[in-house]
Amino acid sequence: MKLVVTGATGFIGKRLIWRLLRDGHDVVVLSRDARSAVAKIGYPCESHSWDPASEAAPSAAFEGADAVIHLAGEPIAAGRWTKARKKRIEESRVVGTRNLVEGIRRAARKPAALVSTSAIGIYGDRGDELLDEASAHGADFLAKVCIGWEKEALAAPKEVRTALVRVGIVLDHDEGALPRMVLPVESGVGGPLGSGRQWMSWIHVDDLVSILIEAATRKDLSGPVNAVAPEPVTNANFVRALASHLGMPAVLRAPAFALKLALGEMASVVLSGQRVRPAALEKSGFRFAYPTLQAALGQIFPPHRPRGAHRMVSNQWVPRPVGEVFPFFSDEKNLEAITPPWLNFNVKGKNTPEIRKGTLIDYRLKLKGLPMGWRTLIAEWEPDRMFRDVQLKGPYSVWDHTHTFEPFRGGTLIRDEVWYRLPFAPFGNVALPMVRKDVSAIFGFREKKIREVFP
């Protein structure tokens, strides 16, 4: 199939596009800056520039398209809800969806389906009431935003089947709400939010991606679809399960008044809740990969994860075969070329003529201006497929980096997965936001340089 995706550079969008391309579909990206969006996504896609706030989506984007998956919208939890931010949250969804639908209306050949995301916030704060797609809507700010959002999607031409995917709390190791919950628990200061009795209707990110694809391809899914797992839990039980997986206690409750002082009106996102069941998905026979919280957390925090470690994942596609790409990474001197100059990174030497399993490599670098040594062990080495290096000496208490190379769409998909833990954890986690930013900048520079090497 050929699918048009908005919001493609968000964390759900990137996961969705990877799955679509892996499964053999073609993807068209609609974004404000088409070239920049494809670079951020890291995969080969057709792209079109579109400003959702001011113009109809370009008709050319829908040429030959079978379905549209609409994810775009201002992040809800990116900061306090000032009057200006609330306006951006609402207009990015209502006006953006209106302009998308107008572009579909103008297309000579219209896609068969529009999948527009919404949120379970449409039901408002309903206490212990069990909610499904037929339940009444709420009346608070987020509910009103969702109502307007869905109304615009339902204005699509009659021949376009429209599914409204109401998304719950999305669980993922690297992005979304979960990392913000993990940090205080691993630092020993986590616990329930407010009373802890509010319900959390959650969904594993992989199941959400599957739901979006099902909604785009199955003719029997239309109208509201609750994208939540079958077993919602209270906030207290959620935090208890999370703490158990992390091997930490979680007894320090965050009082409601403190959250309201810190977050303002946005505190309603964490202090209220909805107990939602996925009735439409259950009726359709959809099979969840992670139907229980234990299953979801078990996948997100696998047994091989070093205790207290954090993960960084980077995917990059280059239009060259694996046989050409892997040798570049087999030469440790090339690491200097793709490492930011502010690290003053240089290779001092290795203990074997060629890199193989068991090779030790020594480097020198400067971190925040402080010179230090770094020694890594090549723990695994499979030519043209993968290698793994583990820090033996350096600034981290754990640094475990797996590089994989996979033939993909006529080129190579380069994937980096790093597990890292700061020294003196959990107290060292105070510096985690800064370190995450630095690690992201290092890999951002690396991706740019790799695009120059393999243009």
C-alpha positions as CSV (number, residue, x, y, z in Angstrom):
1,M,0.0,0.0,0.0
2,K,0.9,3.7,-0.2
3,L,0.2,5.6,3.0
4,V,0.4,9.4,3.7
5,V,1.6,10.2,7.3
6,T,1.5,13.5,9.1
7,G,3.4,14.0,12.4
8,A,6.1,11.7,11.0
9,T,9.0,13.1,13.0
10,G,7.3,12.5,16.4
11,F,8.2,9.3,18.3
12,I,5.0,7.5,17.3
13,G,5.4,8.7,13.7
14,K,9.0,7.4,13.4
15,R,7.9,4.0,14.8
16,L,5.0,3.8,12.4
17,I,7.0,4.6,9.4
18,W,9.7,2.0,10.3
19,R,7.0,-0.6,10.5
20,L,5.3,0.4,7.3
21,L,8.5,0.3,5.3
22,R,9.6,-2.9,6.9
23,D,6.3,-4.5,5.9
24,G,6.8,-3.4,2.3
25,H,4.5,-0.4,2.1
26,D,5.4,3.0,0.6
27,V,5.3,6.1,2.7
28,V,4.6,9.8,1.9
29,V,5.5,12.3,4.6
30,L,3.6,15.6,5.0
31,S,5.7,18.0,7.1
32,R,6.5,21.7,7.3
33,D,10.0,21.1,6.0
34,A,9.9,18.0,3.8
35,R,13.7,17.7,3.4
36,S,14.4,18.2,7.1
37,A,11.7,15.7,8.0
38,V,13.1,12.9,6.0
39,A,16.5,13.5,7.4
40,K,15.1,13.3,11.0
41,I,13.1,10.2,10.2
42,G,16.2,8.5,8.7
43,Y,14.3,6.3,6.2
44,P,13.7,6.6,2.5
45,C,10.3,8.3,2.0
46,E,8.6,10.5,-0.5
47,S,7.9,13.9,1.1
48,H,5.9,17.1,0.6
49,S,6.0,20.4,2.5
50,W,2.8,21.5,4.2
51,D,2.0,24.1,6.8
52,P,-1.1,22.7,8.5
53,A,-1.9,25.9,10.2
54,S,-2.3,28.0,7.1
55,E,-3.1,25.9,4.0
56,A,-4.8,22.9,2.6
57,A,-2.6,19.8,2.3
58,P,-1.1,19.5,-1.2
59,S,-3.2,17.4,-3.5
60,A,0.0,15.8,-5.0
61,A,0.7,14.1,-1.8
62,F,-2.5,11.9,-2.1
63,E,-1.8,10.8,-5.7
64,G,-2.1,7.0,-5.6
65,A,-2.4,6.9,-1.8
66,D,-4.5,4.2,-0.2
67,A,-4.8,5.7,3.3
68,V,-3.8,8.7,5.4
69,I,-2.6,8.4,9.0
70,H,-2.8,11.8,10.8
71,L,-0.6,12.1,13.9
72,A,0.3,15.8,13.8
73,G,-0.3,18.1,16.8
74,E,1.3,20.3,19.4
75,P,2.7,18.2,22.3
76,I,0.3,18.4,25.3
77,A,2.9,17.9,28.0
78,A,5.7,20.1,26.7
79,G,5.2,22.8,29.3
80,R,2.7,24.8,31.4
81,W,-0.6,25.5,29.8
82,T,-0.4,29.2,29.2
83,K,-3.2,30.8,27.3
84,A,-0.9,30.9,24.2
85,R,0.1,27.2,24.6
86,K,-3.5,26.1,25.0
87,K,-4.4,27.9,21.8
88,R,-1.5,26.2,19.9
89,I,-2.6,22.8,21.3
90,E,-6.2,23.3,20.1
91,E,-5.4,24.9,16.7
92,S,-2.7,22.4,15.8
93,R,-5.3,19.7,16.0
94,V,-8.6,21.4,14.9
95,V,-7.2,23.7,12.2
96,G,-4.5,21.2,11.1
97,T,-7.1,18.4,10.7
98,R,-9.5,20.8,8.8
99,N,-6.7,21.7,6.3
100,L,-5.8,18.0,5.9
101,V,-9.3,17.1,5.1
102,E,-9.6,20.0,2.6
103,G,-6.5,18.6,0.8
104,I,-8.1,15.2,0.6
105,R,-11.3,16.8,-0.7
106,R,-9.4,18.5,-3.5
107,A,-7.5,15.3,-4.5
108,A,-8.5,13.9,-7.9
109,R,-8.4,10.4,-6.5
110,K,-9.2,10.2,-2.8
111,P,-7.6,7.7,-0.4
112,A,-9.9,5.0,0.8
113,A,-9.3,5.7,4.5
114,L,-8.4,8.5,6.9
115,V,-7.0,7.4,10.3
116,S,-7.0,10.5,12.6
117,T,-5.6,10.2,16.1
118,S,-7.5,11.6,19.0
119,A,-7.2,10.9,22.8
120,I,-9.1,9.2,25.6
121,G,-9.1,12.7,27.2
122,I,-12.3,13.1,25.3
123,Y,-14.1,11.3,28.1
124,G,-13.0,13.7,30.8
125,D,-12.2,12.7,34.4
126,R,-14.8,9.9,35.1
127,G,-13.5,8.3,38.3
128,D,-14.1,4.5,38.4
129,E,-16.7,4.5,35.5
130,L,-15.8,1.9,32.8
131,L,-15.8,3.7,29.5
132,D,-16.0,2.5,25.9
133,E,-16.4,4.2,22.5
134,A,-20.1,4.9,23.2
135,S,-19.5,6.7,26.5
136,A,-20.4,10.4,26.8
137,H,-17.8,13.1,26.3
138,G,-16.3,15.3,29.0
139,A,-16.3,19.1,29.3
140,D,-12.8,20.1,30.3
141,F,-10.2,21.6,28.1
142,L,-8.7,18.4,26.6
143,A,-12.2,16.9,26.1
144,K,-13.2,20.0,24.1
145,V,-10.0,19.9,22.0
146,C,-10.7,16.2,21.2
147,I,-14.3,16.9,20.3
148,G,-13.3,19.6,17.8
149,W,-10.5,17.5,16.5
150,E,-12.7,14.6,15.7
151,K,-15.4,16.8,14.2
152,E,-13.0,18.0,11.6
153,A,-11.9,14.5,10.7
154,L,-15.5,13.3,10.3
155,A,-15.9,16.1,7.7
156,A,-13.9,14.0,5.3
157,P,-15.7,13.1,2.0
158,K,-18.2,10.3,2.5
159,E,-16.3,7.9,0.3
160,V,-13.3,8.1,2.7
161,R,-13.7,5.7,5.6
162,T,-12.7,7.6,8.8
163,A,-11.4,6.0,12.0
164,L,-10.8,8.1,15.1
165,V,-8.1,6.4,17.1
166,R,-8.4,7.6,20.7
167,V,-4.9,7.1,22.2
168,G,-4.2,6.3,25.8
169,I,-0.9,6.7,27.7
170,V,1.8,5.4,25.3
171,L,4.5,3.3,27.0
172,D,8.0,3.3,25.5
173,H,11.4,3.1,27.0
174,D,12.9,6.1,25.3
175,E,10.1,8.7,24.7
176,G,6.7,9.7,25.9
177,A,5.5,9.6,29.5
178,L,7.3,6.6,30.9
179,P,10.9,8.0,31.0
180,R,9.6,10.9,33.1
181,M,8.2,8.3,35.5
182,V,11.3,6.1,35.6
183,L,13.8,8.8,36.6
184,P,12.3,9.7,40.0
185,V,11.7,6.0,40.8
186,E,15.3,5.1,40.0
187,S,16.5,8.1,42.0
188,G,14.6,6.8,45.0
189,V,12.1,9.6,45.2
190,G,9.2,8.1,43.1
191,G,5.8,7.2,44.1
192,P,2.1,7.6,43.3
193,L,0.8,11.0,42.0
194,G,-1.8,12.7,44.1
195,S,-4.2,10.1,45.6
196,G,-2.9,7.4,43.2
197,R,-6.5,6.2,42.7
198,Q,-6.9,7.8,39.2
199,W,-7.0,5.3,36.4
200,M,-4.3,4.9,33.7
201,S,-5.4,3.5,30.4
202,W,-2.2,2.7,28.7
203,I,-0.9,1.2,25.5
204,H,2.5,-0.2,24.4
205,V,3.9,1.8,21.5
206,D,4.2,-1.3,19.3
207,D,0.5,-2.2,19.9
208,L,-0.4,1.4,19.0
209,V,1.5,1.2,15.8
210,S,-0.3,-2.1,15.0
211,I,-3.7,-0.4,15.7
212,L,-3.0,2.5,13.4
213,I,-2.1,0.1,10.6
214,E,-5.1,-2.1,11.2
215,A,-7.3,1.1,11.2
216,A,-5.8,2.1,7.9
217,T,-6.3,-1.3,6.2
218,R,-9.4,-2.9,7.7
219,K,-12.7,-1.8,6.3
220,D,-14.6,-2.8,9.5
221,L,-12.8,-0.3,11.7
222,S,-14.4,3.2,11.5
223,G,-15.6,5.8,13.9
224,P,-14.1,5.9,17.4
225,V,-11.5,3.3,18.3
226,N,-10.0,3.2,21.8
227,A,-6.3,2.5,21.5
228,V,-5.7,1.2,25.0
229,A,-4.7,-2.2,26.4
230,P,-7.5,-4.4,27.9
231,E,-6.3,-3.9,31.5
232,P,-6.2,-0.3,32.8
233,V,-4.7,0.1,36.3
234,T,-4.7,2.8,38.9
235,N,-1.8,5.2,39.2
236,A,-0.7,3.6,42.5
237,N,-0.7,0.1,41.0
238,F,1.1,1.3,37.9
239,V,3.9,2.9,39.9
240,R,4.2,-0.2,42.1
241,A,4.6,-2.4,39.0
242,L,7.1,0.0,37.5
243,A,9.2,0.1,40.7
244,S,9.1,-3.7,40.9
245,H,10.6,-3.9,37.4
246,L,13.3,-1.4,38.3
247,G,14.1,-3.0,41.6
248,M,13.4,0.1,43.5
249,P,10.9,1.3,46.2
250,A,8.3,3.8,45.3
251,V,6.7,5.1,48.5
252,L,7.1,8.9,48.3
253,R,3.7,10.2,47.2
254,A,3.7,13.5,45.1
255,P,0.9,15.5,46.7
256,A,-1.8,17.0,44.4
257,F,-1.2,20.6,45.6
258,A,2.5,20.4,44.7
259,L,1.8,19.1,41.2
260,K,-0.7,21.9,40.7
261,L,1.9,24.5,41.8
262,A,4.5,23.0,39.5
263,L,2.4,22.3,36.5
264,G,-0.6,24.6,36.8
265,E,-3.7,23.5,34.8
266,M,-1.6,20.8,33.1
267,A,-1.6,18.9,36.4
268,S,-5.0,17.6,35.4
269,V,-3.3,15.3,32.9
270,V,-1.7,13.3,35.7
271,L,-4.2,13.9,38.5
272,S,-7.3,12.8,36.5
273,G,-7.8,9.6,34.6
274,Q,-10.1,7.4,32.5
275,R,-10.8,3.8,32.9
276,V,-11.2,2.8,29.3
277,R,-11.7,-0.5,27.5
278,P,-10.9,-1.1,23.8
279,A,-14.4,-2.4,22.9
280,A,-14.1,-1.8,19.1
281,L,-10.8,-3.6,18.9
282,E,-12.0,-6.5,21.0
283,K,-15.0,-6.8,18.7
284,S,-12.7,-6.7,15.6
285,G,-10.6,-9.6,17.1
286,F,-7.4,-7.4,17.4
287,R,-4.7,-9.3,19.2
288,F,-2.5,-7.3,21.6
289,A,1.1,-8.2,21.8
290,Y,1.2,-6.7,25.3
291,P,-2.2,-7.0,26.8
292,T,-1.0,-6.7,30.4
293,L,1.1,-4.2,32.2
294,Q,3.5,-6.9,33.3
295,A,4.0,-8.0,29.7
296,A,4.6,-4.4,28.5
297,L,7.1,-3.5,31.2
298,G,8.8,-6.8,30.7
299,Q,9.5,-5.9,27.1
300,I,10.5,-2.3,27.8
301,F,12.9,-3.3,30.6
302,P,14.3,-6.6,29.3
303,P,16.5,-8.9,31.5
304,H,19.7,-7.8,29.7
305,R,19.1,-4.2,30.6
306,P,21.8,-3.2,33.1
307,R,20.1,-2.1,36.3
308,G,19.6,1.7,36.4
309,A,20.8,2.0,32.8
310,H,19.2,4.3,30.2
311,R,18.8,3.6,26.5
312,M,19.5,5.7,23.4
313,V,18.5,4.3,19.9
314,S,19.4,5.8,16.6
315,N,18.3,4.5,13.2
316,Q,19.8,5.8,9.9
317,W,19.3,4.7,6.3
318,V,22.0,5.2,3.8
319,P,21.8,4.4,0.0
320,R,24.8,2.0,0.0
321,P,25.0,-1.8,0.4
322,V,26.1,-3.3,3.7
323,G,29.3,-4.5,2.1
324,E,30.3,-0.9,1.5
325,V,29.0,0.5,4.8
326,F,30.3,-2.0,7.3
327,P,34.0,-1.6,6.4
328,F,33.8,2.1,7.1
329,F,32.9,1.3,10.7
330,S,35.5,-1.5,10.8
331,D,38.2,1.1,10.8
332,E,38.4,2.7,14.3
333,K,40.1,5.8,12.8
334,N,36.9,6.7,11.1
335,L,35.3,7.3,14.5
336,E,37.3,10.5,14.7
337,A,35.6,11.8,11.6
338,I,32.1,11.2,12.8
339,T,32.6,12.4,16.4
340,P,31.9,16.1,17.3
341,P,35.1,18.2,17.4
342,W,34.2,19.5,20.9
343,L,35.0,16.1,22.3
344,N,38.6,16.3,21.0
345,F,38.3,12.6,20.3
346,N,41.3,10.6,19.1
347,V,42.2,6.9,18.8
348,K,45.4,6.0,20.7
349,G,45.6,2.4,19.5
350,K,44.3,-1.2,19.7
351,N,45.8,-4.5,20.7
352,T,45.1,-6.5,17.5
353,P,46.0,-5.6,13.9
354,E,42.4,-5.9,12.8
355,I,39.2,-5.4,14.8
356,R,37.7,-8.7,16.0
357,K,36.0,-10.1,19.1
358,G,38.2,-9.4,22.0
359,T,39.9,-6.3,20.6
360,L,40.7,-3.6,23.1
361,I,40.7,0.0,21.7
362,D,42.0,3.0,23.6
363,Y,40.9,6.6,23.0
364,R,41.4,10.1,24.5
365,L,38.7,12.7,24.7
366,K,37.6,15.8,26.6
367,L,34.2,15.8,28.4
368,K,33.1,19.2,29.5
369,G,36.7,20.3,29.0
370,L,38.1,17.5,31.2
371,P,40.6,15.2,29.5
372,M,40.1,11.5,30.1
373,G,40.9,8.1,28.7
374,W,38.3,5.6,27.3
375,R,39.0,1.9,26.8
376,T,36.4,-0.3,25.0
377,L,36.2,-4.1,24.5
378,I,34.8,-5.5,21.3
379,A,32.5,-8.0,23.0
380,E,30.8,-9.2,19.7
381,W,31.9,-9.0,16.1
382,E,30.0,-10.4,13.1
383,P,31.3,-8.8,9.8
384,D,28.6,-7.2,7.6
385,R,26.0,-7.7,10.4
386,M,26.9,-6.3,13.8
387,F,29.4,-5.5,16.5
388,R,29.2,-4.5,20.1
389,D,31.6,-2.5,22.2
390,V,31.6,-2.3,26.0
391,Q,33.3,0.4,28.0
392,L,36.0,-0.9,30.4
393,K,37.3,2.4,31.4
394,G,35.7,5.8,30.9
395,P,33.2,8.4,32.2
396,Y,30.2,6.1,32.5
397,S,29.6,3.3,35.0
398,V,28.0,1.4,32.1
399,W,28.3,2.0,28.3
400,D,27.2,-0.9,26.1
401,H,26.8,0.0,22.4
402,T,25.5,-2.4,19.8
403,H,25.8,-1.4,16.1
404,T,23.8,-3.4,13.6
405,F,23.7,-3.2,9.8
406,E,20.7,-4.5,7.8
407,P,20.0,-4.5,4.1
408,F,17.0,-2.3,3.6
409,R,15.2,-0.7,0.6
410,G,18.2,-1.0,-1.6
411,G,20.6,0.5,1.0
412,T,21.6,-0.2,4.6
413,L,19.8,0.5,7.8
414,I,22.4,1.5,10.5
415,R,21.0,1.0,14.0
416,D,22.8,2.1,17.2
417,E,21.5,1.0,20.6
418,V,23.3,2.2,23.6
419,W,22.7,1.3,27.3
420,Y,24.4,3.8,29.6
421,R,24.4,4.4,33.3
422,L,25.9,7.5,35.0
423,P,28.4,7.1,37.9
424,F,27.2,7.3,41.5
425,A,23.6,6.3,40.5
426,P,21.0,7.0,41.7
427,F,22.5,10.3,42.9
428,G,24.3,10.8,39.6
429,N,20.9,10.8,37.8
430,V,20.6,14.5,38.7
431,A,22.8,15.1,35.7
432,L,20.8,12.8,33.4
433,P,18.8,15.5,31.5
434,M,22.1,17.2,30.6
435,V,23.7,13.9,29.6
436,R,20.8,12.8,27.5
437,K,21.0,16.1,25.6
438,D,24.8,15.6,25.1
439,V,24.4,12.0,23.9
440,S,21.6,13.1,21.5
441,A,23.8,15.9,20.2
442,I,26.7,13.5,19.6
443,F,24.6,11.0,17.6
444,G,22.9,13.9,15.7
445,F,26.4,15.1,14.6
446,R,27.3,11.5,13.8
447,E,24.2,11.1,11.6
448,K,25.0,14.3,9.7
449,K,28.6,13.1,9.0
450,I,27.4,9.7,7.9
451,R,25.1,11.4,5.4
452,E,28.1,13.2,4.0
453,V,30.2,10.0,3.8
454,F,27.3,8.1,2.1
455,P,25.3,10.9,0.4
